[in-house]
Amino acid sequence: MLGSVVKVLGIDPGLSATGFGLIDGDLKVLDYGVVKTRKGDLGERLSKIYDAVEGLLETHRPTWAVLESVIYHKNVNSALLLGAARGVTLLALHRKKVRIAEFSPTAVKLAVTGNGRASKGQVAYMVKRIFGLEESDLQDHITDALAVALTLVLKGNDLLA
């Protein structure tokens, strides 16, 4: 593995809930959680996401941050709101000069489960198993964030050098 010196922050951005998971290169989970926003003023919601990501960066000082690349959405409004949440997340990462990687959902599924067409449940199962997490009610946003961080560590020897 890459060792405890490398810290990777996986982020699953969303307007209502942004999941995060921080791991090191030895596949030890250092932190995880969800930033939730309530319906209301869009600017306030985006500001809360930005502030939370900035706080994580200041606290943990990750080497890398990683997100899933944008996928196609049938609902245009949902896609725009997701784009706004991704935008403030990427802005916080850029301002703190954190290196950013993105992987397609298929690449994440393939890296974590060995099957690029795996279900969300299969990905969550493997994330919990690989990291030894026993919480059965771990939210999807958290397992998604940990999965994308894990993908960088598993695939990222070239990236992380």
C-alpha positions in Angstrom: 0.0 0.0 0.0 0.9 3.7 -0.2 1.4 4.2 3.6 0.0 6.5 6.2 1.6 9.6 4.8 -0.9 9.7 1.9 -4.4 11.0 2.9 -7.2 10.7 0.4 -10.5 12.6 0.9 -13.4 11.1 -1.0 -16.3 13.4 -1.5 -19.8 12.5 -2.7 -21.3 16.0 -3.4 -25.0 16.7 -3.2 -27.1 19.6 -2.3 -29.1 17.9 0.5 -26.3 15.6 1.6 -22.6 15.7 0.8 -20.8 12.5 2.0 -17.1 12.4 2.8 -14.6 9.7 3.7 -10.9 10.2 4.6 -8.5 7.3 4.3 -4.8 6.8 4.3 -2.6 4.8 1.9 -2.7 1.8 4.3 -6.5 1.7 3.9 -7.2 3.0 7.4 -10.4 5.1 7.7 -9.5 8.3 9.4 -12.9 10.1 9.3 -16.2 10.0 7.6 -19.6 11.7 7.7 -22.3 13.6 5.9 -22.9 17.4 5.6 -26.6 18.0 5.4 -28.4 21.1 4.3 -32.1 22.0 4.8 -34.3 23.2 2.0 -34.2 26.9 1.7 -31.9 29.6 0.3 -29.6 28.0 -2.3 -26.7 30.4 -1.4 -26.9 29.4 2.2 -26.9 25.7 1.4 -23.9 26.0 -0.9 -22.1 28.1 1.6 -22.6 25.4 4.3 -21.1 22.8 1.9 -18.2 25.0 1.0 -17.5 25.8 4.7 -17.7 22.1 5.7 -15.3 21.0 2.9 -12.9 23.9 3.8 -13.0 22.8 7.4 -12.2 19.2 6.5 -9.3 20.4 4.4 -7.9 22.6 7.2 -8.4 19.8 9.8 -7.0 16.8 7.9 -4.8 18.3 5.2 -5.4 15.6 2.6 -2.9 14.8 -0.1 -5.6 14.2 -2.6 -9.3 14.7 -3.0 -11.4 12.5 -5.3 -14.9 12.7 -6.6 -17.0 10.6 -9.1 -17.2 12.2 -12.5 -20.5 13.7 -13.4 -23.0 11.2 -14.8 -26.0 11.8 -17.0 -29.2 13.0 -15.2 -32.7 12.8 -16.7 -33.9 15.6 -14.4 -32.2 18.8 -15.5 -33.0 20.6 -12.2 -31.3 17.9 -10.2 -28.3 18.0 -12.5 -28.0 21.8 -12.0 -28.2 21.5 -8.2 -25.7 18.7 -8.2 -23.4 20.8 -10.4 -23.7 23.7 -7.9 -22.7 21.4 -5.0 -19.8 20.0 -7.0 -18.8 23.5 -8.0 -18.4 24.8 -4.4 -16.6 21.6 -3.5 -14.1 21.9 -6.3 -13.7 25.6 -5.5 -12.8 24.8 -1.8 -10.3 22.1 -3.0 -8.7 24.5 -5.5 -8.4 27.3 -3.0 -6.6 25.0 -0.6 -4.4 23.7 -3.4 -5.5 20.0 -2.9 -4.8 17.7 -5.8 -8.0 16.5 -7.4 -8.8 13.3 -9.2 -12.1 12.0 -10.6 -13.3 8.5 -11.6 -16.3 7.4 -13.5 -18.9 5.4 -11.5 -18.0 2.4 -13.6 -14.3 2.7 -12.7 -15.2 3.0 -9.0 -17.4 -0.1 -9.1 -14.8 -2.0 -11.0 -12.0 -1.1 -8.5 -14.0 -1.8 -5.4 -16.0 -4.9 -6.4 -14.3 -6.2 -9.5 -17.5 -5.6 -11.5 -18.1 -2.3 -13.3 -21.8 -3.0 -13.3 -22.1 -3.7 -9.5 -25.1 -2.4 -7.6 -24.9 0.4 -4.9 -25.5 -2.4 -2.3 -22.5 -4.4 -3.6 -20.2 -1.4 -3.5 -21.4 -0.6 0.0 -20.8 -4.2 1.2 -17.3 -4.2 -0.2 -16.5 -0.8 1.3 -17.6 -2.0 4.8 -15.7 -5.3 4.4 -12.5 -3.8 3.1 -12.4 -1.1 5.8 -13.8 -3.3 8.6 -16.7 -1.0 9.2 -19.4 -2.7 11.2 -22.1 0.0 11.0 -25.0 -1.6 9.2 -26.7 1.8 8.7 -23.7 3.6 7.1 -25.3 6.1 4.7 -24.9 5.7 1.0 -23.2 9.1 0.8 -20.5 7.9 3.1 -19.9 4.5 1.4 -19.9 6.3 -2.0 -17.3 8.8 -0.7 -15.1 6.0 0.8 -15.5 4.0 -2.4 -14.1 6.8 -4.6 -11.3 7.4 -2.1 -10.5 3.7 -2.1 -10.4 3.7 -5.9 -7.7 6.3 -5.9 -5.5 4.3 -3.5 -6.1 1.0 -5.4 -5.6 2.5 -8.9 -3.5 5.5 -8.0 0.1 4.3 -7.6 1.0 6.3 -10.7 -1.2 9.3 -9.7 0.1 9.4 -6.1 3.8 9.2 -6.9 
